[in-house]
Amino acid sequence: MTNSVNQQVIDFTAAYTGTSPGAINDTTTLVSLGIVTREDTVEYIIELEDSFDLAYEEGDANGIETVGNATALIEKKLGR
Protein backbone atom coordinates (compact mmCIF):
# COMPACT_ATOMS: atom_id res chain seq x y z
CA MET A 1 0.00 0.00 0.00
CA THR A 2 1.36 3.40 -0.92
CA ASN A 3 0.90 6.49 1.21
CA SER A 4 -0.47 9.73 -0.16
CA VAL A 5 2.93 11.39 -0.69
CA ASN A 6 4.28 8.26 -2.34
CA GLN A 7 1.30 8.09 -4.70
CA GLN A 8 1.64 11.79 -5.53
CA VAL A 9 5.33 11.27 -6.36
CA ILE A 10 4.45 8.25 -8.52
CA ASP A 11 1.70 10.19 -10.31
CA PHE A 12 3.98 13.20 -10.86
CA THR A 13 6.78 10.97 -12.13
CA ALA A 14 4.41 9.16 -14.48
CA ALA A 15 3.20 12.43 -15.98
CA TYR A 16 6.75 13.86 -16.10
CA THR A 17 8.11 10.84 -17.97
CA GLY A 18 5.05 9.74 -19.94
CA THR A 19 5.02 6.40 -18.14
CA SER A 20 2.01 4.55 -16.77
CA PRO A 21 1.73 5.01 -12.99
CA GLY A 22 1.23 1.25 -12.68
CA ALA A 23 4.72 0.71 -14.08
CA ILE A 24 6.33 2.84 -11.35
CA ASN A 25 7.12 1.88 -7.76
CA ASP A 26 9.63 2.81 -5.08
CA THR A 27 12.40 0.73 -6.64
CA THR A 28 11.96 2.15 -10.14
CA THR A 29 15.20 3.87 -11.11
CA LEU A 30 15.14 7.33 -12.60
CA VAL A 31 17.54 6.15 -15.32
CA SER A 32 14.98 3.54 -16.43
CA LEU A 33 12.49 6.40 -16.85
CA GLY A 34 14.86 8.46 -19.01
CA ILE A 35 16.10 10.75 -16.24
CA VAL A 36 19.73 10.00 -16.98
CA THR A 37 22.08 12.92 -16.42
CA ARG A 38 22.74 14.96 -13.29
CA GLU A 39 21.01 17.88 -15.00
CA ASP A 40 17.98 15.70 -15.75
CA THR A 41 17.79 14.68 -12.09
CA VAL A 42 18.09 18.25 -10.81
CA GLU A 43 15.33 19.42 -13.17
CA TYR A 44 13.09 16.50 -12.12
CA ILE A 45 13.62 17.28 -8.41
CA ILE A 46 13.03 21.01 -8.92
CA GLU A 47 9.73 20.32 -10.67
CA LEU A 48 8.74 17.59 -8.20
CA GLU A 49 9.39 19.88 -5.23
CA ASP A 50 7.49 22.68 -6.96
CA SER A 51 4.47 20.37 -7.29
CA PHE A 52 4.48 20.13 -3.46
CA ASP A 53 5.05 23.91 -3.07
CA LEU A 54 8.56 23.22 -1.78
CA ALA A 55 11.67 25.19 -2.68
CA TYR A 56 14.66 23.48 -4.24
CA GLU A 57 17.83 23.71 -2.19
CA GLU A 58 21.32 23.03 -3.51
CA GLY A 59 22.07 19.35 -3.04
CA ASP A 60 18.46 18.12 -2.94
CA ALA A 61 19.11 15.93 -5.99
CA ASN A 62 22.18 14.28 -4.43
CA GLY A 63 21.70 10.53 -4.05
CA ILE A 64 18.30 10.47 -5.73
CA GLU A 65 18.40 7.37 -7.92
CA THR A 66 14.94 5.85 -7.43
CA VAL A 67 11.36 6.99 -7.08
CA GLY A 68 11.54 5.84 -3.45
CA ASN A 69 14.52 8.16 -2.86
CA ALA A 70 12.48 11.03 -4.30
CA THR A 71 9.54 10.17 -2.04
CA ALA A 72 11.83 10.09 1.02
CA LEU A 73 13.19 13.54 0.11
CA ILE A 74 9.70 15.01 -0.21
CA GLU A 75 8.54 13.40 3.05
CA LYS A 76 11.62 14.76 4.84
CA LYS A 77 11.03 18.28 3.48
CA LEU A 78 7.36 18.05 4.50
CA GLY A 79 8.40 17.00 8.00
CA ARG A 80 6.85 13.53 7.82
C-alpha positions in Angstrom: 0.0 0.0 0.0 1.4 3.4 -0.9 0.9 6.5 1.2 -0.5 9.7 -0.2 2.9 11.4 -0.7 4.3 8.3 -2.3 1.3 8.1 -4.7 1.6 11.8 -5.5 5.3 11.3 -6.4 4.5 8.3 -8.5 1.7 10.2 -10.3 4.0 13.2 -10.9 6.8 11.0 -12.1 4.4 9.2 -14.5 3.2 12.4 -16.0 6.7 13.9 -16.1 8.1 10.8 -18.0 5.1 9.7 -19.9 5.0 6.4 -18.1 2.0 4.5 -16.8 1.7 5.0 -13.0 1.2 1.2 -12.7 4.7 0.7 -14.1 6.3 2.8 -11.4 7.1 1.9 -7.8 9.6 2.8 -5.1 12.4 0.7 -6.6 12.0 2.2 -10.1 15.2 3.9 -11.1 15.1 7.3 -12.6 17.5 6.2 -15.3 15.0 3.5 -16.4 12.5 6.4 -16.9 14.9 8.5 -19.0 16.1 10.8 -16.2 19.7 10.0 -17.0 22.1 12.9 -16.4 22.7 15.0 -13.3 21.0 17.9 -15.0 18.0 15.7 -15.7 17.8 14.7 -12.1 18.1 18.3 -10.8 15.3 19.4 -13.2 13.1 16.5 -12.1 13.6 17.3 -8.4 13.0 21.0 -8.9 9.7 20.3 -10.7 8.7 17.6 -8.2 9.4 19.9 -5.2 7.5 22.7 -7.0 4.5 20.4 -7.3 4.5 20.1 -3.5 5.1 23.9 -3.1 8.6 23.2 -1.8 11.7 25.2 -2.7 14.7 23.5 -4.2 17.8 23.7 -2.2 21.3 23.0 -3.5 22.1 19.3 -3.0 18.5 18.1 -2.9 19.1 15.9 -6.0 22.2 14.3 -4.4 21.7 10.5 -4.1 18.3 10.5 -5.7 18.4 7.4 -7.9 14.9 5.9 -7.4 11.4 7.0 -7.1 11.5 5.8 -3.4 14.5 8.2 -2.9 12.5 11.0 -4.3 9.5 10.2 -2.0 11.8 10.1 1.0 13.2 13.5 0.1 9.7 15.0 -0.2 8.5 13.4 3.0 11.6 14.8 4.8 11.0 18.3 3.5 7.4 18.1 4.5 8.4 17.0 8.0 6.8 13.5 7.8 
